[in-house]
Amino acid sequence: MAEQRFNNTPVNLKPKKRCQSKVKTKENTMFEEMNMKNKGTKRTSDTNGYPLSLSVRRQEENLYEEMNVKNKETKQTSDTNDKQCACIKSCTSVTACWGVLLLIMALRIYFTTLLIHKNEDLTRSQLNWTNTSTAFETQIRDLSAEIQNLTEQIKLMKMELSLGPEKACKPCQEGWLPFESSCYAINDAEPHQQKTWEEARENCKGKISDLAVVINAAEKKYISEKSWGSSGNKGYWIGLRVEGGKWKWVDGSYLTDNSWIQQPPSDGLCVISVENRGFKSVSCDKKNQWICKKRP
């Protein structure tokens, strides 16, 4: 009868996960021991011919309580193992995410640095090209000035060849004053006919000449003496002005004797010759008389 109650008692065994294989083995072993005890009890009862006593029933109850306690411990162990597995998976995922993030940051820093170096190289190359272009432009301007001077000299030579034999013995044309190997036109215009520096130069070019370029001290003295009626800030334009912070003649050469002009060079200044006072710088936009010079 006890055997029948024991065999009819329902025992629910839940399927375990892979992490619980050892727990399942212990549980099976426990049930096998319980069955063996029941069989032993049955044999004893059959052999002696006595029914199960109260002590045997209590032994069964104790056995069930022990089994329930072990089941609870097994369940707690299973839950702990599940939490450990979940924690390991979570830590692995976080580690992988951090690794990907660090890789992205490293690649971003690398390519940003590479782009900065490329931009610096391009900037240096552009600066070099700009400097080279500026140098070429300066050379082109100088060559253009030389070509213009040569062209004017050729025109002058052609004009001299076209003169009749009656004028061949004169060093300069009528209205021009000779000095050394050059001819000078002293344009002592009235105030309402005076010109700015640029206008005076255009007038000289129309006469196949240019504003006077002074070569030496003797020529400087001669031009100053011929600057008739000038004084103060009124005088005669000559071919000297400021370009690029330096005094430069219209033939492309620079002033070599800075004692000729007391004022420092400043953009927008040109030079006049004052009678018996030498040279003086004034604004290029002022109206003045002018002196042209050319080869005979």
C-alpha positions in Angstrom: 0.0 0.0 0.0 2.8 2.4 0.8 4.5 1.3 -2.4 1.3 2.2 -4.3 1.1 5.7 -2.7 4.8 6.3 -3.5 4.5 5.2 -7.1 1.3 7.3 -7.7 2.8 10.5 -6.3 3.4 12.9 -9.2 6.9 14.3 -9.5 7.3 17.2 -12.0 10.8 17.4 -13.5 11.4 20.5 -15.5 13.8 20.4 -18.5 17.1 22.0 -17.7 19.4 24.2 -19.8 22.8 23.2 -21.0 24.4 25.1 -18.2 22.7 22.7 -15.7 24.0 19.3 -16.9 25.8 18.6 -13.6 22.7 19.4 -11.6 20.5 17.0 -13.6 23.0 14.2 -12.9 22.8 14.8 -9.1 19.0 14.8 -9.3 18.9 11.5 -11.1 21.2 10.0 -8.6 19.0 11.2 -5.7 15.9 9.6 -7.3 17.7 6.3 -7.9 18.7 6.2 -4.2 15.1 6.9 -3.2 13.9 4.1 -5.4 16.4 1.7 -4.0 15.3 2.6 -0.4 11.7 2.0 -1.3 12.6 -1.3 -2.8 14.5 -2.3 0.3 11.6 -1.3 2.4 9.2 -3.3 0.3 11.4 -6.4 0.6 11.6 -6.0 4.3 7.9 -5.7 4.6 7.3 -8.7 2.3 9.8 -10.8 4.2 8.6 -10.0 7.7 5.0 -10.0 6.7 4.3 -6.7 8.5 2.7 -3.6 7.1 4.6 -0.4 6.9 5.0 1.2 10.2 4.6 4.9 11.1 8.4 5.3 11.2 8.6 4.2 7.6 6.0 6.8 6.6 7.9 9.5 8.5 11.0 8.4 6.7 9.3 8.9 3.4 8.1 12.3 4.4 11.6 13.3 5.5 12.9 12.0 2.2 10.4 14.2 0.3 11.4 17.2 2.4 15.0 16.6 1.7 14.3 16.3 -2.0 12.4 19.6 -2.0 15.3 21.3 -0.3 17.7 19.9 -2.8 15.4 21.0 -5.7 15.3 24.6 -4.3 19.1 24.6 -4.0 19.3 23.2 -7.6 17.0 25.9 -8.8 19.0 28.6 -7.1 22.2 27.2 -8.6 20.5 27.2 -12.0 19.5 30.8 -11.6 23.0 31.8 -10.6 24.5 30.0 -13.6 22.0 31.7 -15.9 22.9 35.1 -14.5 26.6 34.3 -14.9 26.0 33.3 -18.5 24.0 36.5 -19.2 26.7 38.6 -17.5 29.5 37.0 -19.6 27.5 37.6 -22.8 26.8 41.2 -21.8 30.4 41.9 -21.0 31.5 40.4 -24.3 29.1 42.6 -26.2 30.2 45.8 -24.4 33.9 44.9 -25.0 33.2 44.4 -28.7 31.3 47.7 -28.9 34.2 49.6 -27.2 36.7 47.9 -29.6 34.7 49.1 -32.7 34.4 52.6 -31.2 38.1 52.8 -30.6 38.9 51.6 -34.1 36.6 54.2 -35.6 38.2 57.0 -33.5 41.7 55.9 -34.5 40.8 55.8 -38.2 39.2 59.3 -37.9 42.3 60.7 -36.2 44.5 59.2 -38.9 42.6 60.5 -41.9 42.1 63.9 -40.3 45.9 64.2 -39.7 46.5 63.0 -43.3 44.2 65.7 -44.7 45.8 68.4 -42.6 49.3 67.4 -44.0 47.9 67.4 -47.6 46.4 70.9 -47.1 49.7 72.2 -45.8 51.5 70.8 -48.8 49.0 72.4 -51.2 49.3 75.7 -49.4 53.1 75.7 -49.7 52.9 74.8 -53.3 50.4 77.6 -54.0 52.6 80.1 -52.2 55.6 79.0 -54.3 53.6 79.4 -57.5 52.5 82.8 -56.4 56.0 83.9 -55.7 57.2 82.6 -59.0 54.3 84.3 -60.8 55.2 87.6 -59.1 58.8 87.3 -60.1 57.8 86.6 -63.8 55.4 89.6 -63.8 58.2 91.8 -62.6 60.6 90.6 -65.3 57.9 91.1 -67.9 57.3 94.7 -66.8 61.1 95.4 -66.9 61.4 93.8 -70.4 58.3 95.8 -71.6 60.0 99.0 -70.4 63.2 98.2 -72.2 61.3 97.3 -75.4 59.5 100.6 -75.2 62.7 102.5 -74.8 64.2 100.7 -77.8 61.1 101.4 -79.8 61.3 105.1 -79.1 65.0 105.1 -80.0 64.2 103.5 -83.3 61.6 106.1 -84.0 64.0 108.8 -83.2 66.7 107.3 -85.5 64.1 107.1 -88.3 63.1 110.7 -87.8 66.7 111.8 -87.9 67.3 110.0 -91.1 64.3 111.7 -92.7 65.7 115.2 -91.9 67.0 117.2 -94.8 70.7 117.9 -95.3 70.3 121.5 -94.2 69.4 120.3 -90.7 72.0 117.6 -90.4 74.6 119.8 -88.9 72.4 120.9 -85.9 72.7 118.7 -82.8 69.1 119.3 -81.7 65.8 120.2 -83.3 64.4 123.7 -83.1 63.1 124.4 -79.6 65.4 121.9 -77.9 68.6 122.8 -75.9 71.7 120.7 -76.3 73.8 119.5 -73.3 76.5 116.9 -73.7 75.0 114.1 -75.8 71.3 114.9 -75.2 68.6 117.4 -76.1 66.2 119.1 -73.6 62.9 120.7 -74.1 62.1 123.2 -71.3 58.3 123.3 -71.2 57.6 126.5 -69.1 53.9 126.4 -69.5 51.5 128.9 -68.1 49.7 127.8 -64.9 46.4 126.9 -66.7 48.5 124.8 -69.1 50.6 123.0 -66.6 50.3 119.2 -66.2 50.5 116.4 -63.7 53.4 114.0 -63.8 51.6 111.4 -65.9 50.3 114.1 -68.3 53.7 115.7 -68.7 55.2 112.3 -69.5 52.6 111.7 -72.2 53.5 115.1 -73.7 57.2 114.1 -73.8 56.4 110.7 -75.5 54.4 112.6 -78.1 57.7 114.3 -79.0 59.6 111.0 -79.2 61.2 111.7 -75.8 60.6 111.2 -72.1 60.8 113.1 -68.9 64.5 113.9 -68.1 66.6 111.2 -66.6 69.6 112.7 -64.8 72.8 110.7 -65.0 75.4 112.7 -63.1 75.9 115.8 -61.0 76.8 118.0 -64.0 73.5 117.2 -65.7 71.7 117.7 -62.4 73.2 121.2 -62.1 72.3 122.0 -65.8 68.6 121.0 -65.4 68.3 122.9 -62.1 69.7 126.1 -63.8 67.2 125.7 -66.7 64.2 125.4 -64.3 63.4 129.0 -65.0 61.0 130.9 -62.6 60.5 128.0 -60.2 60.5 128.2 -56.5 59.1 126.5 -53.4 56.8 123.6 -54.3 56.5 124.8 -57.9 59.0 123.5 -60.4 59.6 121.2 -63.5 58.7 117.6 -63.6 61.6 115.2 -64.2 61.5 111.4 -64.9 61.8 110.3 -61.2 59.1 108.9 -58.9 58.5 106.3 -56.2 57.8 102.7 -57.2 57.7 99.9 -54.6 59.1 102.1 -51.9 62.1 103.2 -54.0 63.0 106.2 -56.2 63.0 104.9 -59.8 63.7 106.7 -63.1 61.5 106.3 -66.1 64.3 104.3 -67.9 63.9 101.5 -65.2 67.0 102.4 -63.2 67.0 103.4 -59.5 68.3 106.5 -57.9 71.9 105.7 -56.6 72.6 109.0 -54.9 70.0 109.5 -52.1 71.5 112.9 -51.2 69.8 114.4 -54.3 66.4 114.2 -52.5 66.0 114.8 -48.8 62.5 113.5 -48.4 62.1 109.7 -47.9 60.4 107.7 -50.7 56.6 107.3 -50.4 54.1 106.0 -52.9 52.4 108.8 -54.8 55.4 111.1 -54.8 57.2 112.4 -57.9 60.2 114.8 -58.3 60.4 118.4 -59.5 63.5 120.4 -60.3 63.6 123.9 -58.6 65.8 126.6 -60.1 69.2 126.6 -58.3 67.6 124.5 -55.4 68.1 121.0 -56.8 65.4 118.3 -56.6 62.3 118.1 -54.4 59.5 115.5 -54.0 55.8 116.5 -54.3 52.5 114.8 -55.0 52.3 113.4 -58.6 48.9 114.9 -59.0 50.1 118.5 -58.7 50.2 120.7 -61.8 53.7 121.7 -62.8 55.9 122.6 -65.8 58.2 119.8 -67.2 61.4 119.0 -68.9 61.7 116.5 -71.7 65.0 114.7 -72.8 66.0 112.7 -75.8 69.0 111.7 -77.8 70.0 114.0 -80.7 
